[in-house]
């Protein structure tokens, strides 16, 4: 009786090979993402510097931190309104009972 060849199954997580065009597009998008992140960082730096310069010339406090705090409060209130979170009741437990 002839021997049957032994079958070996190999399970891998390897993805099918990609074409050169898709690799090139992926590299282009990764490079574009880095460039956009760099542009955003420079833009934030310039806006912050402009805010500091203008408010120093006017003699007032910087506007960006106050605007950020106001936006955070508004977002908290909007979230509480959307999720229908009840307001907390303040309980004064500091009374001394004799």
Secondary structure as UniProt FT lines:
FT   HELIX           20..58
FT   HELIX           63..82
FT   TURN            83..84
//
